[in-house]
Amino acid sequence: LVEEGFLPEPEQFIVPTPHMSFVWGDDNVDYLRRRYEALKDEPLFLGMRFSTDPKQIAEWAPALMVGRDKDQRVAATYSSAGTDVNFGALTKLLLQGINQRGAQVYLDTSVRSLKRGKDGIWTIKLRNEIGNATREVRAKFVFVGAGGGALSLLQKSGIKEAHGFGGFPITGQFLRCDNPEVVARHDAKVYGKASVGAPPMSVPHLDTRVVDGKPALLFGPFAGWNSKFLKTGSYFDLFASLRVHNLYPMIRAGLANFDLVGYLLGEIFSTREKQLDALRQFYPDLDPDDWYLIDAGQRVQVMKKDAEKGGVLQFGTELVTGADGSIAGLLGASPGASTAVPIMLQLLEKCFSDRVDSWRDELTKLVPSWGTSLNDDFDAAVASMTHTADVLALAPVDPDAKPDDVSVVESADADGEFEVEV
Ligand SMILES: Cc1cc2nc3c(=O)[nH]c(=O)nc-3n(C[C@H](O)[C@H](O)[C@H](O)COP(=O)(O)OP(=O)(O)OC[C@H]3O[C@@H](n4cnc5c(N)ncnc54)[C@H](O)[C@@H]3O)c2cc1C
């Protein structure tokens, strides 16, 4: 889309930001080394580096090392090919684009109900949030992409495929810092290791995030709780979603996941001091006054009926489709903005199975690697990453950085003379 001028300069929605993993303690250092050994020969991890040298890690991300106990063993992996994507900005740009090409985009409008008529056509009732004017739209196909609002809309659609699904809301909170001096110390997304019982999307991370051109640091996520399914939702959302068919799966899923329940309770009753301590493990030299807590979003954790266990927690994305392929919706605690493209390709194959073959050539032009495993083909992976980096103004991929040439900087002990200059 950038190449063809449908999207403006890529800096408006994507910027290069190195990605790192960072751990401390003997066991974790050993784990990260083994993880690096397992990944370094994979084409899609081309150029990944590993180090246990505090000086090298400080060069990659100074904030991690300033003020750290010199006797603590640390290790990190580093990839300069990482990015920070502002999905909000990208969504707006895409909507502007399709609007200019004739699609109708209704803003400040909520979907109140949807019903399929005998003629197979869906009637969707809309209400404008400003002035409460109502409107109806008729459609042959409906995609419900409503985040935390998707469960309720799928329930309203009446399709039986939505039976047995329940949702449990968890607020995603982050500590945020806007102080330019601190932000200047850290230009990377640094992931640690998740605590025991924590859901997969809760791996602690200290991120540079650029919003509206302004970089900030975010550390989290921490879990909070309220009963809303959307940040702007209602406290009745959870209770209104309960049905005879989803109550039992929800109870069974809760009973089977006591470690998660324990983790959540610990998080919800956590104090600011504990949250700052968690951050200190990544940024020992912090000034508490620089950091404030924000509610970043609501995640709706999906629970679903399971023939064997009664009910299970679902961590990934759940694409729910009506049997006749005329409706699909996306459920999941974190379907993942970054996974939107593969999910939509999957949707096309599921809901338009009779037409997708005739679209294949066009779709392959848009996504050349569709249906192939890039990681199995070194040359194709390099070509794809080089082209992407070139078009989106990202850090270039070095095709000569074959795994054997990847520099491994090792120093088991910080020799006491270690200092970091910022
Ligand atoms: C704290 C946090 C951090 C995250 N970090 C990452 C990350 O680093 N990488 C990543 O890939 N993903 C991340 N995610 C996940 C990602 O944000 C979501 O998976 C993604 O936004 C889901 O997109 P969506 O369009 O399906 O839903 P949403 O972004 O939730 O959008 C749904 C929209 O539908 C609207 N809506 C709901 N009900 C109705 C209705 N009845 N009528 C009309 N409109 C309605 C809502 O108002 C909203 O605007 C994160 C999520 C959170 C909460």
The ligand as an SDF file (V2000), in Angstrom:
LIG
                    3D

 53 58  0  0  0  0  0  0  0  0999 V2000
   -2.7190   -3.2010   27.0160 C   0  0  0  0  0  0  0  0  0  0  0  0
   -2.7030   -3.8790   25.6730 C   0  0  0  0  0  0  0  0  0  0  0  0
   -1.4900   -4.0170   24.9640 C   0  0  0  0  0  0  0  0  0  0  0  0
   -1.4670   -4.6710   23.7360 C   0  0  0  0  0  0  0  0  0  0  0  0
   -0.2740   -4.7900   23.0420 N   0  0  0  0  0  0  0  0  0  0  0  0
   -0.2590   -5.4180   21.8280 C   0  0  0  0  0  0  0  0  0  0  0  0
    0.9590   -5.5410   21.0640 C   0  0  0  0  0  0  0  0  0  0  0  0
    2.0360   -5.1140   21.5040 O   0  0  0  0  0  0  0  0  0  0  0  0
    0.8960   -6.1720   19.8560 N   0  0  0  0  0  0  0  0  0  0  0  0
   -0.2760   -6.6560   19.3480 C   0  0  0  0  0  0  0  0  0  0  0  0
   -0.2820   -7.1970   18.2430 O   0  0  0  0  0  0  0  0  0  0  0  0
   -1.4350   -6.5250   20.0440 N   0  0  0  0  0  0  0  0  0  0  0  0
   -1.4480   -5.9350   21.2560 C   0  0  0  0  0  0  0  0  0  0  0  0
   -2.6200   -5.8340   21.9750 N   0  0  0  0  0  0  0  0  0  0  0  0
   -3.8120   -6.4490   21.4250 C   0  0  0  0  0  0  0  0  0  0  0  0
   -4.4570   -5.5630   20.3760 C   0  0  0  0  0  0  0  0  0  0  0  0
   -4.5810   -4.2430   20.8540 O   0  0  0  0  0  0  0  0  0  0  0  0
   -5.8210   -6.1180   20.1020 C   0  0  0  0  0  0  0  0  0  0  0  0
   -5.7250   -7.5070   19.8270 O   0  0  0  0  0  0  0  0  0  0  0  0
   -6.4120   -5.4160   18.8840 C   0  0  0  0  0  0  0  0  0  0  0  0
   -6.5880   -4.0520   19.1470 O   0  0  0  0  0  0  0  0  0  0  0  0
   -7.7320   -6.0390   18.5400 C   0  0  0  0  0  0  0  0  0  0  0  0
   -8.2730   -5.3280   17.4520 O   0  0  0  0  0  0  0  0  0  0  0  0
   -9.7970   -5.3580   17.1430 P   0  0  0  0  0  0  0  0  0  0  0  0
  -10.0070   -4.4280   15.9820 O   0  0  0  0  0  0  0  0  0  0  0  0
  -10.2300   -6.7860   17.0220 O   0  0  0  0  0  0  0  0  0  0  0  0
  -10.5000   -4.7760   18.4400 O   0  0  0  0  0  0  0  0  0  0  0  0
  -10.3770   -3.3240   19.1130 P   0  0  0  0  0  0  0  0  0  0  0  0
   -9.0660   -2.6910   18.8260 O   0  0  0  0  0  0  0  0  0  0  0  0
  -10.8070   -3.4980   20.5290 O   0  0  0  0  0  0  0  0  0  0  0  0
  -11.4810   -2.4770   18.3140 O   0  0  0  0  0  0  0  0  0  0  0  0
  -12.8490   -2.7890   18.3940 C   0  0  0  0  0  0  0  0  0  0  0  0
  -13.6610   -1.5590   18.0750 C   0  0  0  0  0  0  0  0  0  0  0  0
  -15.0240   -1.9250   17.9590 O   0  0  0  0  0  0  0  0  0  0  0  0
  -15.8260   -0.9690   18.6340 C   0  0  0  0  0  0  0  0  0  0  0  0
  -17.0970   -1.5870   19.0390 N   0  0  0  0  0  0  0  0  0  0  0  0
  -17.3330   -2.5080   19.9980 C   0  0  0  0  0  0  0  0  0  0  0  0
  -18.6450   -2.8340   20.0750 N   0  0  0  0  0  0  0  0  0  0  0  0
  -19.2630   -2.1000   19.1100 C   0  0  0  0  0  0  0  0  0  0  0  0
  -20.6130   -1.9710   18.6860 C   0  0  0  0  0  0  0  0  0  0  0  0
  -21.6060   -2.6780   19.2340 N   0  0  0  0  0  0  0  0  0  0  0  0
  -20.8850   -1.1000   17.6880 N   0  0  0  0  0  0  0  0  0  0  0  0
  -19.9010   -0.3810   17.0910 C   0  0  0  0  0  0  0  0  0  0  0  0
  -18.5870   -0.4600   17.4490 N   0  0  0  0  0  0  0  0  0  0  0  0
  -18.2790   -1.3030   18.4400 C   0  0  0  0  0  0  0  0  0  0  0  0
  -14.9920   -0.5310   19.8140 C   0  0  0  0  0  0  0  0  0  0  0  0
  -15.4190    0.7200   20.3040 O   0  0  0  0  0  0  0  0  0  0  0  0
  -13.5900   -0.4870   19.1790 C   0  0  0  0  0  0  0  0  0  0  0  0
  -13.3580    0.7430   18.5740 O   0  0  0  0  0  0  0  0  0  0  0  0
   -2.6740   -5.1810   23.2010 C   0  0  0  0  0  0  0  0  0  0  0  0
   -3.8820   -5.0260   23.8980 C   0  0  0  0  0  0  0  0  0  0  0  0
   -3.9040   -4.3780   25.1200 C   0  0  0  0  0  0  0  0  0  0  0  0
   -5.2130   -4.2000   25.8540 C   0  0  0  0  0  0  0  0  0  0  0  0
  1  2  1  0
  2  3  1  0
  2 52  2  0
  3  4  2  0
  4  5  1  0
  4 50  1  0
  5  6  2  0
  6  7  1  0
  6 13  1  0
  7  8  2  0
  7  9  1  0
  9 10  1  0
 10 11  2  0
 10 12  1  0
 12 13  2  0
 13 14  1  0
 14 15  1  0
 14 50  1  0
 15 16  1  0
 16 17  1  0
 16 18  1  0
 18 19  1  0
 18 20  1  0
 20 21  1  0
 20 22  1  0
 22 23  1  0
 23 24  1  0
 24 25  2  0
 24 26  1  0
 24 27  1  0
 27 28  1  0
 28 29  2  0
 28 30  1  0
 28 31  1  0
 31 32  1  0
 32 33  1  0
 33 34  1  0
 33 48  1  0
 34 35  1  0
 35 36  1  0
 35 46  1  0
 36 37  1  0
 36 45  1  0
 37 38  2  0
 38 39  1  0
 39 40  1  0
 39 45  2  0
 40 41  1  0
 40 42  2  0
 42 43  1  0
 43 44  2  0
 44 45  1  0
 46 47  1  0
 46 48  1  0
 48 49  1  0
 50 51  2  0
 51 52  1  0
 52 53  1  0
M  END
$$$$
